[in-house]
Amino acid sequence: MIATLANPLKFMAFSRWAAPALGVVAAILIGWGLALGLAAPPDYQQGETVRIMFVHVPAAWVSMLAYACLGAASFVSLVFRHALADAAARAVAPLGAMFTAMALITGSLWGRPMWGAWWVWGDARLVSVLVLFLLFVGYIALRASIEDEVKAARAAEILALIGLINLPVIKFSVNWWNTLHQGESIMRAGGSTLAPVYLLPLLLVGAGYSAAFGALWLARTRGEVWRRRGASLTLQAALS
Amino acid sequence: MTPHSTLFRRELSLAWARGGGPLLTVGFFASVCLMVPLSIGAAPGRLSAVAGGITWVGLALASLLSLDRLFERDFESGALDLVNLGPLPLETICAVKCAAQWLASCAPLALAAPVAAIGLGAKVETAGLIALTAAIGGVAFAFVGGAGAALALVSRRGGVLIALIVLPLLTPPVIFGGAAIANFAAGLPWTTGLILLTAYALAAVALTPFAMAGACRNALS
């Protein structure tokens, strides 16, 4: 399937209906999950604020997924010199930054009633998401500051791969740092301790966010392909 | 004389002279460390608690300072193209450049770091460890920073861009080095931080030359 989709024409034909279809799936899943989440009883400790989890945790998942996609697309582009993979990498970076920013903002809003502070350094996950956000910003800035598109693509691929290798190390180091400077309160949501009444909406919204990410990624990649086509047509018109 | 040592001498003399060399870097480091007490207040307990950490922030920032000229000067003058035609592979050239960068800017910083930390109120016994972690962490700063500098070659806004793409990658060494010093000062086991820092620095030495060479080839093509 991937080999077929690597052909730009087939990709454009496929994504033409796949992007809106995924969008519809995303809307259904997110709507369903949020409805269940709003209907769930308030948590005995966190009260009503537990519902922020349903918009926050999936955003953090998808931001990690987005960096993995950026790394994979950059790898394919670097090794096989495939133009579509580069278009996909360029398309996914702002999306990843957006989901990461969403995770940070909702996490901060959740932190205020939970910990009494907008930002708690004691939570290692929050800190590693912040570093992830900076990695996305660096990638976008590097790409934007190089005019030659081919050179920008190569440099950005190398940076994405450096980031991909570094990301587990950063995650490990931040967790390790957190165990050293044990914060005042560390929340342990997630895992098996989560009651099914919360787990189901969380998973539904998570699947919905992933579908939304897929839809937006396809749409943005399409836009990138069109942009390049337009640029080369302009060039041809100027030459003739 | 082997090509390696010739190149290393050239790079070292360039790095030493480049924009004031170590004097500029150490001066910048001292200025950063001066700003901290001025901004957070001089209560002795408060400063000594964060002395090691501040020193590490200063080190990370100061080691970025001369990176923007690391490849750029040779790239603009055509020297990078010339050495690329020579017998050494580009990966080795990049590694030698970073080694010279370490000797000219990170090693003097490692000597200045304990002075700054003690001035901020760190215990005198930590001086040796601060110098050691600064020297090892400097290896990571020089090589990862070199990768950032090589990537920024084709862009037209070197300095700030390098800082933006390199600093997030430097979180692990800053954590490991800072933790080793903090734990040592608190009488806790501290070797784990030092070992992890060394591992990070060695991995940077082993891997980043390939990224740097790729980025340089991209810029030269």
Chai-1 contact restraints between the chains, C-beta under 6 A:
chainA,res_idxA,chainB,res_idxB,connection_type,confidence,min_distance_angstrom,max_distance_angstrom,comment,restraint_id
A,V131,B,P168,contact,1.0,0.0,6.0,A-B,restraint_1
A,V131,B,T171,contact,1.0,0.0,6.0,A-B,restraint_2
A,L134,B,P168,contact,1.0,0.0,6.0,A-B,restraint_3
A,L135,B,P168,contact,1.0,0.0,6.0,A-B,restraint_4
A,G138,B,L164,contact,1.0,0.0,6.0,A-B,restraint_5
A,G138,B,I165,contact,1.0,0.0,6.0,A-B,restraint_6
A,A141,B,L161,contact,1.0,0.0,6.0,A-B,restraint_7
A,A141,B,L164,contact,1.0,0.0,6.0,A-B,restraint_8
A,L142,B,I165,contact,1.0,0.0,6.0,A-B,restraint_9
A,S145,B,S155,contact,1.0,0.0,6.0,A-B,restraint_10
A,S145,B,R157,contact,1.0,0.0,6.0,A-B,restraint_11
A,S145,B,L161,contact,1.0,0.0,6.0,A-B,restraint_12
A,I146,B,V154,contact,1.0,0.0,6.0,A-B,restraint_13
A,I146,B,S155,contact,1.0,0.0,6.0,A-B,restraint_14
A,K151,B,V154,contact,1.0,0.0,6.0,A-B,restraint_15
A,K151,B,N218,contact,1.0,0.0,6.0,A-B,restraint_16
A,R154,B,N218,contact,1.0,0.0,6.0,A-B,restraint_17
A,A155,B,L151,contact,1.0,0.0,6.0,A-B,restraint_18
A,A155,B,V154,contact,1.0,0.0,6.0,A-B,restraint_19
A,A155,B,A215,contact,1.0,0.0,6.0,A-B,restraint_20
A,A155,B,N218,contact,1.0,0.0,6.0,A-B,restraint_21
A,I158,B,A211,contact,1.0,0.0,6.0,A-B,restraint_22
A,I158,B,G214,contact,1.0,0.0,6.0,A-B,restraint_23
A,I158,B,A215,contact,1.0,0.0,6.0,A-B,restraint_24
A,L159,B,L151,contact,1.0,0.0,6.0,A-B,restraint_25
A,I162,B,A211,contact,1.0,0.0,6.0,A-B,restraint_26
A,N166,B,L169,contact,1.0,0.0,6.0,A-B,restraint_27
A,V169,B,P172,contact,1.0,0.0,6.0,A-B,restraint_28
A,I170,B,T171,contact,1.0,0.0,6.0,A-B,restraint_29
A,I170,B,P172,contact,1.0,0.0,6.0,A-B,restraint_30
A,S173,B,P172,contact,1.0,0.0,6.0,A-B,restraint_31
A,S173,B,I175,contact,1.0,0.0,6.0,A-B,restraint_32
A,W177,B,I175,contact,1.0,0.0,6.0,A-B,restraint_33
A,L180,B,A179,contact,1.0,0.0,6.0,A-B,restraint_34
